[in-house]
Amino acid sequence: TDRLVVTLENHTVIGGLSEAVASTLAFNGVGTRVVPIALPDEFLAAGALPTLHDRYGLSTDSIISRVKAELDAHATPADATPPAV
């Protein structure tokens, strides 16, 4: 089955935890989706942490939304929740 691995890191996505996880899985022949939630590889704005977390997708609400979206995007009909009646 297709599994989802989400990594969360408070630094750039380049050379971070997600790359280590993805390469470990690949070297071991495990075909799993790895979704990194991290800072983009670019110069970042300055500001208060809550504001920056919101801006770069690292706030709690942003993380929850991203994980739900990833799960929904790859859900099979058997995984789908029946509509409420």
Backbone as CSV, one residue per row, in Angstrom:
resi,resn,N_x,N_y,N_z,CA_x,CA_y,CA_z,C_x,C_y,C_z
1,THR,0.834,-1.188,0.000,0.000,0.000,0.000,0.875,1.247,0.000
2,ASP,0.274,2.322,-0.434,0.974,3.603,-0.463,0.921,4.218,0.923
3,ARG,2.065,4.533,1.463,2.146,5.144,2.789,2.575,6.595,2.654
4,LEU,2.211,7.369,3.631,2.581,8.775,3.656,3.514,9.010,4.832
5,VAL,4.668,9.593,4.554,5.601,10.009,5.593,5.694,11.520,5.500
6,VAL,5.429,12.185,6.607,5.518,13.643,6.659,6.674,14.002,7.579
7,THR,7.576,14.829,7.073,8.646,15.324,7.931,8.380,16.792,8.199
8,LEU,8.707,17.217,9.382,8.496,18.603,9.795,9.805,19.129,10.344
9,GLU,10.278,20.214,9.742,11.547,20.778,10.181,11.497,22.292,10.131
10,ASN,12.150,22.911,11.081,12.140,24.359,11.200,13.402,24.956,10.575
11,HIS,13.714,24.483,9.382,14.820,25.038,8.602,14.568,24.677,7.150
12,THR,15.490,24.985,6.273,15.268,24.777,4.850,15.076,23.306,4.493
13,VAL,14.314,23.092,3.465,14.014,21.742,3.002,15.252,21.088,2.381
14,ILE,16.179,21.896,1.878,17.379,21.364,1.234,18.344,20.823,2.290
15,GLY,18.718,19.556,2.137,19.690,18.945,3.039,19.160,18.655,4.420
16,GLY,17.863,18.632,4.563,17.277,18.441,5.885,16.794,17.020,6.143
17,LEU,15.948,16.913,7.121,15.412,15.631,7.558,14.681,14.907,6.433
18,SER,13.910,15.638,5.646,13.138,14.980,4.582,14.043,14.278,3.581
19,GLU,15.177,14.894,3.242,16.107,14.253,2.310,16.739,13.016,2.935
20,ALA,17.046,13.067,4.212,17.615,11.903,4.893,16.606,10.761,4.940
21,VAL,15.362,11.079,5.251,14.312,10.057,5.301,14.081,9.477,3.913
22,ALA,13.955,10.343,2.904,13.692,9.873,1.536,14.827,8.983,1.027
23,SER,16.061,9.363,1.268,17.168,8.550,0.776,17.253,7.226,1.525
24,THR,16.976,7.229,2.809,16.977,5.974,3.570,15.914,5.030,3.047
25,LEU,14.721,5.549,2.789,13.650,4.723,2.249,14.020,4.193,0.867
26,ALA,14.564,5.062,0.021,14.940,4.653,-1.336,16.028,3.587,-1.321
27,PHE,17.038,3.779,-0.497,18.132,2.805,-0.427,17.661,1.453,0.096
28,ASN,16.560,1.452,0.837,16.017,0.209,1.367,14.860,-0.331,0.537
29,GLY,14.613,0.284,-0.618,13.593,-0.204,-1.532,12.167,-0.006,-1.064
30,VAL,11.959,0.969,-0.232,10.616,1.243,0.284,10.011,2.377,-0.539
31,GLY,8.925,2.089,-1.237,8.264,3.100,-2.057,7.221,3.845,-1.259
32,THR,7.630,4.903,-0.639,6.743,5.670,0.228,6.813,7.138,-0.149
33,ARG,5.671,7.812,-0.085,5.643,9.253,-0.329,6.226,9.979,0.872
34,VAL,7.132,10.887,0.627,7.694,11.724,1.684,7.291,13.161,1.383
35,VAL,6.570,13.746,2.310,6.110,15.126,2.154,6.844,15.988,3.164
36,PRO,7.748,16.833,2.676,8.451,17.701,3.610,7.644,18.954,3.926
37,ILE,7.558,19.261,5.184,7.005,20.545,5.609,8.183,21.276,6.237
38,ALA,8.670,22.280,5.520,9.894,22.970,5.931,9.927,24.352,5.288
39,LEU,10.940,25.087,5.614,11.109,26.405,5.027,11.600,26.275,3.587
40,PRO,11.178,27.172,2.718,11.656,27.122,1.336,13.135,27.496,1.270
41,ASP,13.782,27.076,0.203,15.198,27.387,0.005,15.311,28.759,-0.661
42,GLU,15.150,29.803,0.124,15.189,31.181,-0.361,15.457,32.109,0.818
43,PHE,15.757,33.367,0.531,15.902,34.336,1.601,14.518,34.552,2.221
44,LEU,14.467,34.519,3.531,13.192,34.580,4.237,12.965,35.955,4.851
45,ALA,11.698,36.254,5.027,11.316,37.507,5.682,11.676,37.424,7.162
46,ALA,11.781,38.566,7.792,12.011,38.640,9.229,10.703,39.012,9.906
47,GLY,10.560,38.624,11.151,9.360,38.975,11.880,9.155,38.074,13.072
48,ALA,8.020,38.245,13.722,7.673,37.429,14.881,7.437,35.984,14.435
49,LEU,7.844,35.044,15.264,7.724,33.633,14.890,6.309,33.207,14.490
50,PRO,5.267,33.571,15.242,3.931,33.143,14.801,3.583,33.637,13.397
51,THR,3.973,34.862,13.087,3.720,35.415,11.756,4.491,34.649,10.698
52,LEU,5.749,34.356,10.980,6.570,33.607,10.032,6.084,32.169,9.871
53,HIS,5.665,31.557,10.953,5.119,30.198,10.868,3.892,30.169,9.968
54,ASP,3.027,31.158,10.103,1.853,31.241,9.224,2.282,31.450,7.778
55,ARG,3.206,32.359,7.571,3.644,32.698,6.213,4.275,31.517,5.487
56,TYR,5.051,30.721,6.203,5.800,29.641,5.565,5.208,28.248,5.803
57,GLY,3.990,28.197,6.304,3.299,26.914,6.443,3.747,26.051,7.597
58,LEU,4.303,26.663,8.636,4.767,25.902,9.790,3.891,26.077,11.031
59,SER,2.775,26.779,10.896,1.859,26.912,12.034,1.102,25.592,12.200
60,THR,0.564,25.382,13.369,-0.191,24.153,13.629,-1.323,23.986,12.626
61,ASP,-2.096,25.037,12.393,-3.214,24.947,11.445,-2.734,24.639,10.033
62,SER,-1.625,25.251,9.627,-1.082,25.004,8.286,-0.626,23.553,8.136
63,ILE,0.015,23.036,9.161,0.501,21.644,9.121,-0.676,20.683,9.028
64,ILE,-1.688,20.902,9.852,-2.869,20.034,9.836,-3.533,20.079,8.461
65,SER,-3.690,21.265,7.905,-4.311,21.400,6.579,-3.502,20.687,5.509
66,ARG,-2.201,20.812,5.566,-1.329,20.178,4.565,-1.416,18.660,4.641
67,VAL,-1.366,18.120,5.856,-1.444,16.664,6.020,-2.807,16.155,5.557
68,LYS,-3.875,16.839,5.933,-5.209,16.433,5.478,-5.308,16.474,3.958
69,ALA,-4.770,17.521,3.343,-4.808,17.642,1.883,-4.036,16.503,1.226
70,GLU,-2.882,16.151,1.772,-2.093,15.035,1.225,-2.850,13.726,1.358
71,LEU,-3.475,13.510,2.490,-4.249,12.280,2.693,-5.447,12.236,1.749
72,ASP,-6.147,13.355,1.607,-7.308,13.417,0.719,-6.919,13.221,-0.744
73,ALA,-5.783,13.783,-1.138,-5.343,13.704,-2.531,-4.996,12.280,-2.943
74,HIS,-4.652,11.451,-1.998,-4.235,10.090,-2.317,-5.171,9.040,-1.730
75,ALA,-6.353,9.459,-1.313,-7.314,8.513,-0.741,-7.907,7.634,-1.836
76,THR,-8.069,6.383,-1.503,-8.732,5.464,-2.427,-10.210,5.418,-2.041
77,PRO,-11.062,4.953,-2.945,-12.482,4.896,-2.598,-12.762,4.139,-1.309
78,ALA,-11.972,3.102,-1.002,-12.171,2.357,0.235,-11.838,3.215,1.450
79,ASP,-10.945,4.196,1.276,-10.569,5.081,2.371,-11.575,6.213,2.559
80,ALA,-12.347,6.481,1.543,-13.232,7.643,1.566,-14.314,7.469,2.621
81,THR,-14.609,8.547,3.297,-15.671,8.558,4.283,-17.005,8.748,3.566
82,PRO,-17.995,7.897,3.860,-19.284,8.067,3.182,-19.914,9.400,3.557
83,PRO,-20.667,9.992,2.630,-21.289,11.285,2.932,-22.301,11.163,4.058
84,ALA,-22.402,12.215,4.865,-23.366,12.234,5.968,-24.771,12.329,5.387
85,VAL,-25.687,11.662,6.050,-27.076,11.663,5.586,-27.907,12.526,6.488
